Amino acid sequence: MGTQEPDTIKWDSITADAHKLVYGDRQYVYSHPAIDYGRTVDIFRAVTGIEMTPEEGALFMAAVKLSRIAYGLEQMHPAELVRDSIVDLAGYAEVLWGIMIYEPEDDTEPDDDYDE
């Protein structure tokens, strides 16, 4: 009796693409997500008067992506048109986790010698 190979993944990885976004240049440019979303929710509060934690800010952005994905599915857009929002959604899950486990001593200033 022969063994059967399991099906292998044959598409570009959503999570690998999200990982590149979260851990690539954006972290250098925007700082740690806890700091970035701290600034973001401060601005949101100044504009709207609504209090929000950095975690809620990341969840809000995930909700935006879920809304866009739902609309794309409703409209029967091709998968490739919806993919960007799915990648972003995975990225916001990673950002949320980073905010949740953030300890201020983990934050270091970007290296002046950054060159990419």
Biopython code that builds the backbone (N, CA, C, O; Angstrom):
import numpy as np
from Bio.PDB.StructureBuilder import StructureBuilder

atoms = [
    (1, "MET", "N", (0.849, -1.163, 0.000)),
    (1, "MET", "CA", (0.000, 0.000, 0.000)),
    (1, "MET", "C", (0.901, 1.233, 0.000)),
    (1, "MET", "O", (1.740, 1.388, 0.887)),
    (2, "GLY", "N", (0.732, 2.111, -0.989)),
    (2, "GLY", "CA", (1.563, 3.310, -1.113)),
    (2, "GLY", "C", (1.042, 4.443, -0.242)),
    (2, "GLY", "O", (-0.132, 4.495, 0.124)),
    (3, "THR", "N", (1.947, 5.332, 0.069)),
    (3, "THR", "CA", (1.529, 6.508, 0.838)),
    (3, "THR", "C", (1.164, 7.625, -0.127)),
    (3, "THR", "O", (1.735, 7.738, -1.212)),
    (4, "GLN", "N", (0.240, 8.420, 0.269)),
    (4, "GLN", "CA", (-0.213, 9.522, -0.575)),
    (4, "GLN", "C", (0.325, 10.832, -0.009)),
    (4, "GLN", "O", (0.227, 11.089, 1.191)),
    (5, "GLU", "N", (0.892, 11.650, -0.882)),
    (5, "GLU", "CA", (1.413, 12.958, -0.486)),
    (5, "GLU", "C", (0.240, 13.883, -0.162)),
    (5, "GLU", "O", (-0.736, 13.941, -0.909)),
    (6, "PRO", "N", (0.340, 14.600, 0.947)),
    (6, "PRO", "CA", (-0.729, 15.577, 1.217)),
    (6, "PRO", "C", (-0.639, 16.719, 0.209)),
    (6, "PRO", "O", (0.427, 17.005, -0.336)),
    (7, "ASP", "N", (-1.765, 17.356, -0.024)),
    (7, "ASP", "CA", (-1.763, 18.521, -0.906)),
    (7, "ASP", "C", (-0.844, 19.576, -0.314)),
    (7, "ASP", "O", (-0.807, 19.775, 0.901)),
    (8, "THR", "N", (-0.116, 20.239, -1.172)),
    (8, "THR", "CA", (0.749, 21.305, -0.702)),
    (8, "THR", "C", (0.131, 22.643, -1.037)),
    (8, "THR", "O", (-0.672, 22.764, -1.962)),
    (9, "ILE", "N", (0.520, 23.649, -0.268)),
    (9, "ILE", "CA", (0.015, 25.000, -0.516)),
    (9, "ILE", "C", (0.603, 25.486, -1.821)),
    (9, "ILE", "O", (1.808, 25.387, -2.053)),
    (10, "LYS", "N", (-0.259, 26.013, -2.670)),
    (10, "LYS", "CA", (0.176, 26.420, -3.998)),
    (10, "LYS", "C", (-0.143, 27.885, -4.274)),
    (10, "LYS", "O", (-0.317, 28.276, -5.428)),
    (11, "TRP", "N", (-0.221, 28.698, -3.219)),
    (11, "TRP", "CA", (-0.491, 30.125, -3.405)),
    (11, "TRP", "C", (0.510, 30.927, -2.590)),
    (11, "TRP", "O", (1.158, 30.405, -1.683)),
    (12, "ASP", "N", (0.623, 32.204, -2.928)),
    (12, "ASP", "CA", (1.512, 33.079, -2.167)),
    (12, "ASP", "C", (0.948, 33.260, -0.767)),
    (12, "ASP", "O", (-0.255, 33.449, -0.588)),
    (13, "SER", "N", (1.819, 33.201, 0.209)),
    (13, "SER", "CA", (1.405, 33.247, 1.602)),
    (13, "SER", "C", (0.942, 34.644, 2.023)),
    (13, "SER", "O", (1.681, 35.622, 1.904)),
    (14, "ILE", "N", (-0.275, 34.712, 2.508)),
    (14, "ILE", "CA", (-0.822, 35.951, 3.066)),
    (14, "ILE", "C", (-0.010, 36.350, 4.301)),
    (14, "ILE", "O", (0.377, 37.509, 4.451)),
    (15, "THR", "N", (0.242, 35.387, 5.173)),
    (15, "THR", "CA", (0.934, 35.714, 6.427)),
    (15, "THR", "C", (2.391, 36.103, 6.193)),
    (15, "THR", "O", (2.931, 36.937, 6.920)),
    (16, "ALA", "N", (3.028, 35.514, 5.197)),
    (16, "ALA", "CA", (4.409, 35.913, 4.886)),
    (16, "ALA", "C", (4.437, 37.352, 4.381)),
    (16, "ALA", "O", (5.330, 38.122, 4.734)),
    (17, "ASP", "N", (3.457, 37.712, 3.554)),
    (17, "ASP", "CA", (3.392, 39.088, 3.062)),
    (17, "ASP", "C", (3.088, 40.062, 4.195)),
    (17, "ASP", "O", (3.652, 41.156, 4.240)),
    (18, "ALA", "N", (2.206, 39.675, 5.105)),
    (18, "ALA", "CA", (1.890, 40.534, 6.255)),
    (18, "ALA", "C", (3.126, 40.701, 7.141)),
    (18, "ALA", "O", (3.393, 41.794, 7.642)),
    (19, "HIS", "N", (3.866, 39.629, 7.329)),
    (19, "HIS", "CA", (5.091, 39.682, 8.136)),
    (19, "HIS", "C", (6.072, 40.703, 7.562)),
    (19, "HIS", "O", (6.682, 41.471, 8.305)),
    (20, "LYS", "N", (6.220, 40.707, 6.252)),
    (20, "LYS", "CA", (7.119, 41.677, 5.610)),
    (20, "LYS", "C", (6.673, 43.106, 5.875)),
    (20, "LYS", "O", (7.504, 43.988, 6.091)),
    (21, "LEU", "N", (5.374, 43.336, 5.861)),
    (21, "LEU", "CA", (4.856, 44.684, 6.112)),
    (21, "LEU", "C", (5.093, 45.112, 7.558)),
    (21, "LEU", "O", (5.540, 46.230, 7.814)),
    (22, "VAL", "N", (4.797, 44.228, 8.495)),
    (22, "VAL", "CA", (4.899, 44.584, 9.914)),
    (22, "VAL", "C", (6.350, 44.739, 10.347)),
    (22, "VAL", "O", (6.676, 45.658, 11.098)),
    (23, "TYR", "N", (7.222, 43.854, 9.884)),
    (23, "TYR", "CA", (8.603, 43.849, 10.368)),
    (23, "TYR", "C", (9.591, 44.496, 9.400)),
    (23, "TYR", "O", (10.794, 44.503, 9.662)),
    (24, "GLY", "N", (9.107, 45.029, 8.304)),
    (24, "GLY", "CA", (9.985, 45.675, 7.332)),
    (24, "GLY", "C", (10.203, 47.135, 7.671)),
    (24, "GLY", "O", (10.292, 47.507, 8.841)),
    (25, "ASP", "N", (10.286, 47.946, 6.655)),
    (25, "ASP", "CA", (10.575, 49.373, 6.817)),
    (25, "ASP", "C", (9.566, 50.098, 7.692)),
    (25, "ASP", "O", (9.914, 51.080, 8.349)),
    (26, "ARG", "N", (8.327, 49.635, 7.714)),
    (26, "ARG", "CA", (7.294, 50.355, 8.467)),
    (26, "ARG", "C", (7.637, 50.472, 9.943)),
    (26, "ARG", "O", (7.415, 51.522, 10.546)),
    (27, "GLN", "N", (8.177, 49.406, 10.535)),
    (27, "GLN", "CA", (8.506, 49.492, 11.963)),
    (27, "GLN", "C", (9.595, 50.529, 12.182)),
    (27, "GLN", "O", (9.561, 51.265, 13.168)),
    (28, "TYR", "N", (10.543, 50.593, 11.291)),
    (28, "TYR", "CA", (11.599, 51.601, 11.408)),
    (28, "TYR", "C", (11.012, 53.010, 11.270)),
    (28, "TYR", "O", (11.366, 53.910, 12.031)),
    (29, "VAL", "N", (10.136, 53.191, 10.321)),
    (29, "VAL", "CA", (9.568, 54.510, 10.035)),
    (29, "VAL", "C", (8.579, 54.936, 11.120)),
    (29, "VAL", "O", (8.596, 56.091, 11.546)),
    (30, "TYR", "N", (7.712, 54.017, 11.577)),
    (30, "TYR", "CA", (6.627, 54.383, 12.485)),
    (30, "TYR", "C", (6.916, 54.082, 13.944)),
    (30, "TYR", "O", (6.183, 54.564, 14.807)),
    (31, "SER", "N", (7.935, 53.317, 14.260)),
    (31, "SER", "CA", (8.276, 52.885, 15.611)),
    (31, "SER", "C", (7.463, 51.641, 15.962)),
    (31, "SER", "O", (6.743, 51.098, 15.123)),
    (32, "HIS", "N", (7.588, 51.203, 17.202)),
    (32, "HIS", "CA", (6.866, 50.021, 17.670)),
    (32, "HIS", "C", (5.367, 50.282, 17.561)),
    (32, "HIS", "O", (4.925, 51.406, 17.799)),
    (33, "PRO", "N", (4.574, 49.270, 17.205)),
    (33, "PRO", "CA", (3.132, 49.478, 17.069)),
    (33, "PRO", "C", (2.468, 50.082, 18.320)),
    (33, "PRO", "O", (1.519, 50.856, 18.192)),
    (34, "ALA", "N", (2.945, 49.747, 19.502)),
    (34, "ALA", "CA", (2.343, 50.313, 20.718)),
    (34, "ALA", "C", (2.529, 51.827, 20.754)),
    (34, "ALA", "O", (1.633, 52.554, 21.184)),
    (35, "ILE", "N", (3.667, 52.295, 20.312)),
    (35, "ILE", "CA", (3.936, 53.733, 20.271)),
    (35, "ILE", "C", (3.171, 54.367, 19.115)),
    (35, "ILE", "O", (2.544, 55.413, 19.283)),
    (36, "ASP", "N", (3.219, 53.746, 17.957)),
    (36, "ASP", "CA", (2.514, 54.247, 16.777)),
    (36, "ASP", "C", (1.016, 54.367, 17.046)),
    (36, "ASP", "O", (0.416, 55.403, 16.760)),
    (37, "TYR", "N", (0.412, 53.315, 17.592)),
    (37, "TYR", "CA", (-1.027, 53.348, 17.842)),
    (37, "TYR", "C", (-1.369, 54.217, 19.041)),
    (37, "TYR", "O", (-2.496, 54.704, 19.139)),
    (38, "GLY", "N", (-0.429, 54.424, 19.957)),
    (38, "GLY", "CA", (-0.641, 55.404, 21.022)),
    (38, "GLY", "C", (-0.823, 56.794, 20.428)),
    (38, "GLY", "O", (-1.722, 57.537, 20.822)),
    (39, "ARG", "N", (0.051, 57.141, 19.467)),
    (39, "ARG", "CA", (-0.083, 58.431, 18.777)),
    (39, "ARG", "C", (-1.387, 58.494, 17.992)),
    (39, "ARG", "O", (-2.089, 59.505, 18.015)),
    (40, "THR", "N", (-1.700, 57.416, 17.304)),
    (40, "THR", "CA", (-2.895, 57.375, 16.457)),
    (40, "THR", "C", (-4.164, 57.600, 17.272)),
    (40, "THR", "O", (-5.014, 58.400, 16.883)),
    (41, "VAL", "N", (-4.301, 56.902, 18.399)),
    (41, "VAL", "CA", (-5.519, 57.059, 19.193)),
    (41, "VAL", "C", (-5.550, 58.416, 19.899)),
    (41, "VAL", "O", (-6.630, 58.933, 20.186)),
    (42, "ASP", "N", (-4.392, 58.995, 20.180)),
    (42, "ASP", "CA", (-4.371, 60.361, 20.723)),
    (42, "ASP", "C", (-4.955, 61.339, 19.704)),
    (42, "ASP", "O", (-5.743, 62.216, 20.058)),
    (43, "ILE", "N", (-4.568, 61.186, 18.456)),
    (43, "ILE", "CA", (-5.103, 62.040, 17.393)),
    (43, "ILE", "C", (-6.597, 61.781, 17.217)),
    (43, "ILE", "O", (-7.376, 62.724, 17.079)),
    (44, "PHE", "N", (-6.998, 60.520, 17.221)),
    (44, "PHE", "CA", (-8.414, 60.168, 17.086)),
    (44, "PHE", "C", (-9.234, 60.814, 18.198)),
    (44, "PHE", "O", (-10.312, 61.355, 17.949)),
    (45, "ARG", "N", (-8.715, 60.755, 19.432)),
    (45, "ARG", "CA", (-9.408, 61.364, 20.573)),
    (45, "ARG", "C", (-9.512, 62.882, 20.406)),
    (45, "ARG", "O", (-10.548, 63.474, 20.709)),
    (46, "ALA", "N", (-8.430, 63.513, 19.920)),
    (46, "ALA", "CA", (-8.444, 64.963, 19.717)),
    (46, "ALA", "C", (-9.476, 65.371, 18.665)),
    (46, "ALA", "O", (-10.107, 66.422, 18.779)),
    (47, "VAL", "N", (-9.639, 64.540, 17.654)),
    (47, "VAL", "CA", (-10.577, 64.854, 16.565)),
    (47, "VAL", "C", (-12.022, 64.536, 16.949)),
    (47, "VAL", "O", (-12.936, 65.296, 16.627)),
    (48, "THR", "N", (-12.225, 63.408, 17.638)),
    (48, "THR", "CA", (-13.592, 62.935, 17.881)),
    (48, "THR", "C", (-14.065, 63.067, 19.330)),
    (48, "THR", "O", (-15.267, 63.057, 19.591)),
    (49, "GLY", "N", (-13.132, 63.189, 20.265)),
    (49, "GLY", "CA", (-13.486, 63.182, 21.678)),
    (49, "GLY", "C", (-13.716, 61.787, 22.220)),
    (49, "GLY", "O", (-14.102, 61.630, 23.378)),
    (50, "ILE", "N", (-13.485, 60.767, 21.400)),
    (50, "ILE", "CA", (-13.715, 59.371, 21.799)),
    (50, "ILE", "C", (-12.404, 58.758, 22.285)),
    (50, "ILE", "O", (-11.388, 58.796, 21.591)),
    (51, "GLU", "N", (-12.448, 58.191, 23.497)),
    (51, "GLU", "CA", (-11.280, 57.505, 24.057)),
    (51, "GLU", "C", (-11.134, 56.131, 23.410)),
    (51, "GLU", "O", (-12.119, 55.436, 23.160)),
    (52, "MET", "N", (-9.897, 55.760, 23.148)),
    (52, "MET", "CA", (-9.612, 54.460, 22.551)),
    (52, "MET", "C", (-8.207, 54.053, 23.000)),
    (52, "MET", "O", (-7.306, 54.889, 23.058)),
    (53, "THR", "N", (-8.022, 52.780, 23.313)),
    (53, "THR", "CA", (-6.693, 52.273, 23.649)),
    (53, "THR", "C", (-5.945, 51.934, 22.360)),
    (53, "THR", "O", (-6.569, 51.793, 21.308)),
    (54, "PRO", "N", (-4.633, 51.802, 22.423)),
    (54, "PRO", "CA", (-3.902, 51.357, 21.229)),
    (54, "PRO", "C", (-4.420, 50.014, 20.702)),
    (54, "PRO", "O", (-4.494, 49.812, 19.489)),
    (55, "GLU", "N", (-4.779, 49.098, 21.606)),
    (55, "GLU", "CA", (-5.325, 47.811, 21.176)),
    (55, "GLU", "C", (-6.626, 48.010, 20.399)),
    (55, "GLU", "O", (-6.841, 47.381, 19.363)),
    (56, "GLU", "N", (-7.487, 48.887, 20.906)),
    (56, "GLU", "CA", (-8.745, 49.168, 20.207)),
    (56, "GLU", "C", (-8.485, 49.851, 18.857)),
    (56, "GLU", "O", (-9.229, 49.647, 17.898)),
    (57, "GLY", "N", (-7.425, 50.660, 18.794)),
    (57, "GLY", "CA", (-7.059, 51.275, 17.522)),
    (57, "GLY", "C", (-6.702, 50.229, 16.480)),
    (57, "GLY", "O", (-7.118, 50.326, 15.325)),
    (58, "ALA", "N", (-5.923, 49.218, 16.894)),
    (58, "ALA", "CA", (-5.565, 48.132, 15.970)),
    (58, "ALA", "C", (-6.802, 47.335, 15.581)),
    (58, "ALA", "O", (-6.948, 46.948, 14.421)),
    (59, "LEU", "N", (-7.694, 47.086, 16.536)),
    (59, "LEU", "CA", (-8.934, 46.374, 16.226)),
    (59, "LEU", "C", (-9.818, 47.184, 15.281)),
    (59, "LEU", "O", (-10.481, 46.618, 14.412)),
    (60, "PHE", "N", (-9.829, 48.495, 15.448)),
    (60, "PHE", "CA", (-10.596, 49.354, 14.542)),
    (60, "PHE", "C", (-10.071, 49.209, 13.123)),
    (60, "PHE", "O", (-10.856, 49.084, 12.182)),
    (61, "MET", "N", (-8.751, 49.226, 12.957)),
    (61, "MET", "CA", (-8.167, 49.070, 11.626)),
    (61, "MET", "C", (-8.490, 47.688, 11.051)),
    (61, "MET", "O", (-8.735, 47.554, 9.853)),
    (62, "ALA", "N", (-8.489, 46.665, 11.906)),
    (62, "ALA", "CA", (-8.882, 45.329, 11.441)),
    (62, "ALA", "C", (-10.343, 45.343, 10.979)),
    (62, "ALA", "O", (-10.692, 44.694, 9.993)),
    (63, "ALA", "N", (-11.192, 46.086, 11.693)),
    (63, "ALA", "CA", (-12.602, 46.191, 11.299)),
    (63, "ALA", "C", (-12.738, 46.861, 9.935)),
    (63, "ALA", "O", (-13.577, 46.463, 9.128)),
    (64, "VAL", "N", (-11.915, 47.877, 9.675)),
    (64, "VAL", "CA", (-11.927, 48.524, 8.354)),
    (64, "VAL", "C", (-11.611, 47.484, 7.278)),
    (64, "VAL", "O", (-12.280, 47.425, 6.246)),
    (65, "LYS", "N", (-10.592, 46.672, 7.527)),
    (65, "LYS", "CA", (-10.206, 45.659, 6.535)),
    (65, "LYS", "C", (-11.292, 44.608, 6.375)),
    (65, "LYS", "O", (-11.568, 44.176, 5.255)),
    (66, "LEU", "N", (-11.920, 44.184, 7.480)),
    (66, "LEU", "CA", (-13.024, 43.225, 7.380)),
    (66, "LEU", "C", (-14.172, 43.800, 6.562)),
    (66, "LEU", "O", (-14.784, 43.089, 5.764)),
    (67, "SER", "N", (-14.465, 45.069, 6.751)),
    (67, "SER", "CA", (-15.519, 45.718, 5.973)),
    (67, "SER", "C", (-15.184, 45.701, 4.483)),
    (67, "SER", "O", (-16.046, 45.420, 3.651)),
    (68, "ARG", "N", (-13.939, 45.999, 4.155)),
    (68, "ARG", "CA", (-13.529, 46.008, 2.746)),
    (68, "ARG", "C", (-13.555, 44.610, 2.140)),
    (68, "ARG", "O", (-13.924, 44.433, 0.979)),
    (69, "ILE", "N", (-13.162, 43.625, 2.933)),
    (69, "ILE", "CA", (-13.203, 42.237, 2.459)),
    (69, "ILE", "C", (-14.659, 41.828, 2.215)),
    (69, "ILE", "O", (-14.979, 41.234, 1.185)),
    (70, "ALA", "N", (-15.534, 42.148, 3.165)),
    (70, "ALA", "CA", (-16.955, 41.799, 3.024)),
    (70, "ALA", "C", (-17.548, 42.447, 1.779)),
    (70, "ALA", "O", (-18.292, 41.806, 1.037)),
    (71, "TYR", "N", (-17.220, 43.711, 1.550)),
    (71, "TYR", "CA", (-17.728, 44.398, 0.365)),
    (71, "TYR", "C", (-17.196, 43.730, -0.907)),
    (71, "TYR", "O", (-17.942, 43.516, -1.862)),
    (72, "GLY", "N", (-15.920, 43.409, -0.911)),
    (72, "GLY", "CA", (-15.333, 42.736, -2.072)),
    (72, "GLY", "C", (-16.003, 41.404, -2.364)),
    (72, "GLY", "O", (-16.229, 41.056, -3.523)),
    (73, "LEU", "N", (-16.322, 40.659, -1.310)),
    (73, "LEU", "CA", (-17.018, 39.383, -1.493)),
    (73, "LEU", "C", (-18.450, 39.602, -1.989)),
    (73, "LEU", "O", (-18.917, 38.899, -2.885)),
    (74, "GLU", "N", (-19.148, 40.592, -1.392)),
    (74, "GLU", "CA", (-20.508, 40.924, -1.847)),
    (74, "GLU", "C", (-20.545, 41.260, -3.331)),
    (74, "GLU", "O", (-21.452, 40.852, -4.057)),
    (75, "GLN", "N", (-19.540, 42.014, -3.762)),
    (75, "GLN", "CA", (-19.485, 42.475, -5.147)),
    (75, "GLN", "C", (-18.868, 41.430, -6.081)),
    (75, "GLN", "O", (-18.756, 41.649, -7.287)),
    (76, "MET", "N", (-18.476, 40.309, -5.512)),
    (76, "MET", "CA", (-17.833, 39.217, -6.251)),
    (76, "MET", "C", (-16.583, 39.693, -6.990)),
    (76, "MET", "O", (-16.321, 39.303, -8.128)),
    (77, "HIS", "N", (-15.822, 40.547, -6.307)),
    (77, "HIS", "CA", (-14.557, 40.989, -6.893)),
    (77, "HIS", "C", (-13.601, 39.804, -6.998)),
    (77, "HIS", "O", (-13.664, 38.890, -6.176)),
    (78, "PRO", "N", (-12.733, 39.808, -7.977)),
    (78, "PRO", "CA", (-11.734, 38.741, -8.075)),
    (78, "PRO", "C", (-10.876, 38.700, -6.809)),
    (78, "PRO", "O", (-10.614, 39.728, -6.184)),
    (79, "ALA", "N", (-10.454, 37.516, -6.453)),
    (79, "ALA", "CA", (-9.680, 37.322, -5.227)),
    (79, "ALA", "C", (-8.481, 38.262, -5.143)),
    (79, "ALA", "O", (-8.185, 38.785, -4.069)),
    (80, "GLU", "N", (-7.804, 38.478, -6.233)),
    (80, "GLU", "CA", (-6.609, 39.325, -6.214)),
    (80, "GLU", "C", (-6.924, 40.767, -5.826)),
    (80, "GLU", "O", (-6.062, 41.461, -5.287)),
    (81, "LEU", "N", (-8.157, 41.230, -6.094)),
    (81, "LEU", "CA", (-8.538, 42.585, -5.692)),
    (81, "LEU", "C", (-8.783, 42.683, -4.187)),
    (81, "LEU", "O", (-8.655, 43.762, -3.609)),
    (82, "VAL", "N", (-9.129, 41.584, -3.560)),
    (82, "VAL", "CA", (-9.434, 41.552, -2.134)),
    (82, "VAL", "C", (-8.189, 41.175, -1.316)),
    (82, "VAL", "O", (-8.130, 41.428, -0.112)),
    (83, "ARG", "N", (-7.217, 40.579, -1.969)),
    (83, "ARG", "CA", (-6.036, 40.039, -1.284)),
    (83, "ARG", "C", (-5.324, 41.069, -0.417)),
    (83, "ARG", "O", (-4.917, 40.753, 0.701)),
    (84, "ASP", "N", (-5.167, 42.287, -0.908)),
    (84, "ASP", "CA", (-4.445, 43.318, -0.163)),
    (84, "ASP", "C", (-5.080, 43.556, 1.211)),
    (84, "ASP", "O", (-4.372, 43.692, 2.209)),
    (85, "SER", "N", (-6.406, 43.604, 1.259)),
    (85, "SER", "CA", (-7.089, 43.792, 2.545)),
    (85, "SER", "C", (-6.912, 42.582, 3.453)),
    (85, "SER", "O", (-6.847, 42.728, 4.673)),
    (86, "ILE", "N", (-6.833, 41.389, 2.870)),
    (86, "ILE", "CA", (-6.618, 40.179, 3.667)),
    (86, "ILE", "C", (-5.207, 40.190, 4.247)),
    (86, "ILE", "O", (-5.011, 39.826, 5.407)),
    (87, "VAL", "N", (-4.225, 40.603, 3.451)),
    (87, "VAL", "CA", (-2.846, 40.733, 3.947)),
    (87, "VAL", "C", (-2.813, 41.745, 5.094)),
    (87, "VAL", "O", (-2.217, 41.486, 6.140)),
    (88, "ASP", "N", (-3.453, 42.893, 4.893)),
    (88, "ASP", "CA", (-3.483, 43.920, 5.936)),
    (88, "ASP", "C", (-4.156, 43.410, 7.203)),
    (88, "ASP", "O", (-3.693, 43.702, 8.305)),
    (89, "LEU", "N", (-5.242, 42.650, 7.064)),
    (89, "LEU", "CA", (-5.931, 42.086, 8.223)),
    (89, "LEU", "C", (-4.992, 41.197, 9.031)),
    (89, "LEU", "O", (-4.953, 41.282, 10.258)),
    (90, "ALA", "N", (-4.243, 40.350, 8.347)),
    (90, "ALA", "CA", (-3.262, 39.497, 9.045)),
    (90, "ALA", "C", (-2.205, 40.369, 9.730)),
    (90, "ALA", "O", (-1.775, 40.078, 10.846)),
    (91, "GLY", "N", (-1.799, 41.429, 9.055)),
    (91, "GLY", "CA", (-0.824, 42.342, 9.651)),
    (91, "GLY", "C", (-1.364, 43.008, 10.904)),
    (91, "GLY", "O", (-0.637, 43.154, 11.886)),
    (92, "TYR", "N", (-2.630, 43.416, 10.888)),
    (92, "TYR", "CA", (-3.210, 44.045, 12.075)),
    (92, "TYR", "C", (-3.331, 43.064, 13.231)),
    (92, "TYR", "O", (-3.239, 43.474, 14.388)),
    (93, "ALA", "N", (-3.532, 41.790, 12.954)),
    (93, "ALA", "CA", (-3.523, 40.786, 14.021)),
    (93, "ALA", "C", (-2.134, 40.734, 14.665)),
    (93, "ALA", "O", (-2.016, 40.649, 15.888)),
    (94, "GLU", "N", (-1.095, 40.785, 13.846)),
    (94, "GLU", "CA", (0.282, 40.786, 14.367)),
    (94, "GLU", "C", (0.560, 42.068, 15.153)),
    (94, "GLU", "O", (1.176, 42.028, 16.218)),
    (95, "VAL", "N", (0.107, 43.193, 14.628)),
    (95, "VAL", "CA", (0.279, 44.483, 15.311)),
    (95, "VAL", "C", (-0.433, 44.443, 16.663)),
    (95, "VAL", "O", (0.130, 44.872, 17.670)),
    (96, "LEU", "N", (-1.656, 43.936, 16.695)),
    (96, "LEU", "CA", (-2.403, 43.830, 17.954)),
    (96, "LEU", "C", (-1.619, 43.016, 18.968)),
    (96, "LEU", "O", (-1.500, 43.413, 20.127)),
    (97, "TRP", "N", (-1.090, 41.894, 18.545)),
    (97, "TRP", "CA", (-0.306, 41.052, 19.450)),
    (97, "TRP", "C", (0.919, 41.822, 19.965)),
    (97, "TRP", "O", (1.237, 41.770, 21.153)),
    (98, "GLY", "N", (1.590, 42.522, 19.077)),
    (98, "GLY", "CA", (2.756, 43.304, 19.491)),
    (98, "GLY", "C", (2.413, 44.366, 20.515)),
    (98, "GLY", "O", (3.178, 44.606, 21.448)),
    (99, "ILE", "N", (1.259, 45.004, 20.343)),
    (99, "ILE", "CA", (0.809, 46.015, 21.306)),
    (99, "ILE", "C", (0.501, 45.348, 22.644)),
    (99, "ILE", "O", (0.860, 45.871, 23.699)),
    (100, "MET", "N", (-0.164, 44.198, 22.601)),
    (100, "MET", "CA", (-0.567, 43.513, 23.828)),
    (100, "MET", "C", (0.623, 43.078, 24.684)),
    (100, "MET", "O", (0.541, 43.095, 25.912)),
    (101, "ILE", "N", (1.716, 42.692, 24.050)),
    (101, "ILE", "CA", (2.855, 42.189, 24.820)),
    (101, "ILE", "C", (3.958, 43.232, 25.000)),
    (101, "ILE", "O", (5.017, 42.925, 25.548)),
    (102, "TYR", "N", (3.722, 44.440, 24.551)),
    (102, "TYR", "CA", (4.721, 45.503, 24.600)),
    (102, "TYR", "C", (5.123, 45.849, 26.030)),
    (102, "TYR", "O", (4.277, 46.005, 26.911)),
    (103, "GLU", "N", (6.410, 45.962, 26.234)),
    (103, "GLU", "CA", (6.975, 46.467, 27.477)),
    (103, "GLU", "C", (7.875, 47.623, 27.094)),
    (103, "GLU", "O", (8.777, 47.452, 26.274)),
    (104, "PRO", "N", (7.653, 48.802, 27.670)),
    (104, "PRO", "CA", (8.383, 50.002, 27.234)),
    (104, "PRO", "C", (9.887, 49.841, 27.104)),
    (104, "PRO", "O", (10.487, 50.463, 26.227)),
    (105, "GLU", "N", (10.520, 49.033, 27.943)),
    (105, "GLU", "CA", (11.964, 48.881, 27.825)),
    (105, "GLU", "C", (12.365, 48.132, 26.554)),
    (105, "GLU", "O", (13.543, 48.107, 26.197)),
    (106, "ASP", "N", (11.387, 47.517, 25.865)),
    (106, "ASP", "CA", (11.670, 46.844, 24.596)),
    (106, "ASP", "C", (11.934, 47.837, 23.470)),
    (106, "ASP", "O", (12.548, 47.486, 22.462)),
    (107, "ASP", "N", (11.469, 49.086, 23.639)),
    (107, "ASP", "CA", (11.560, 50.069, 22.557)),
    (107, "ASP", "C", (12.930, 50.714, 22.539)),
    (107, "ASP", "O", (13.394, 51.259, 23.541)),
    (108, "THR", "N", (13.555, 50.644, 21.405)),
    (108, "THR", "CA", (14.825, 51.339, 21.212)),
    (108, "THR", "C", (14.672, 52.266, 20.027)),
    (108, "THR", "O", (13.879, 52.014, 19.120)),
    (109, "GLU", "N", (15.435, 53.332, 20.047)),
    (109, "GLU", "CA", (15.398, 54.265, 18.934)),
    (109, "GLU", "C", (15.990, 53.599, 17.697)),
    (109, "GLU", "O", (16.874, 52.750, 17.813)),
    (110, "PRO", "N", (15.510, 53.976, 16.518)),
    (110, "PRO", "CA", (16.063, 53.392, 15.292)),
    (110, "PRO", "C", (17.558, 53.677, 15.173)),
    (110, "PRO", "O", (18.032, 54.741, 15.572)),
    (111, "ASP", "N", (18.274, 52.737, 14.632)),
    (111, "ASP", "CA", (19.698, 52.871, 14.418)),
    (111, "ASP", "C", (19.968, 53.912, 13.331)),
    (111, "ASP", "O", (19.406, 53.830, 12.238)),
    (112, "ASP", "N", (20.822, 54.884, 13.628)),
    (112, "ASP", "CA", (21.146, 55.931, 12.650)),
    (112, "ASP", "C", (21.797, 55.357, 11.410)),
    (112, "ASP", "O", (21.779, 55.996, 10.357)),
    (113, "ASP", "N", (22.363, 54.184, 11.504)),
    (113, "ASP", "CA", (23.071, 53.586, 10.375)),
    (113, "ASP", "C", (22.140, 52.728, 9.518)),
    (113, "ASP", "O", (22.612, 51.955, 8.684)),
    (114, "TYR", "N", (20.824, 52.855, 9.711)),
    (114, "TYR", "CA", (19.885, 52.065, 8.927)),
    (114, "TYR", "C", (20.072, 52.352, 7.447)),
    (114, "TYR", "O", (20.005, 53.503, 7.015)),
    (115, "ASP", "N", (20.303, 51.315, 6.686)),
    (115, "ASP", "CA", (20.407, 51.493, 5.229)),
    (115, "ASP", "C", (19.877, 50.257, 4.540)),
    (115, "ASP", "O", (20.423, 49.160, 4.652)),
    (116, "GLU", "N", (18.818, 50.475, 3.840)),
    (116, "GLU", "CA", (18.214, 49.369, 3.112)),
    (116, "GLU", "C", (17.729, 49.847, 1.787)),
    (116, "GLU", "O", (17.182, 49.063, 1.010)),
]
sb = StructureBuilder()
sb.init_structure("model")
sb.init_model(0)
sb.init_chain("A")
sb.init_seg("    ")
for serial, (resi, resn, name, xyz) in enumerate(atoms, 1):
    if name == "N":
        sb.init_residue(resn, " ", resi, " ")
    sb.init_atom(name, np.array(xyz, "f"), 0.0, 1.0, " ", f" {name:<3s}", serial, name[0])
structure = sb.get_structure()
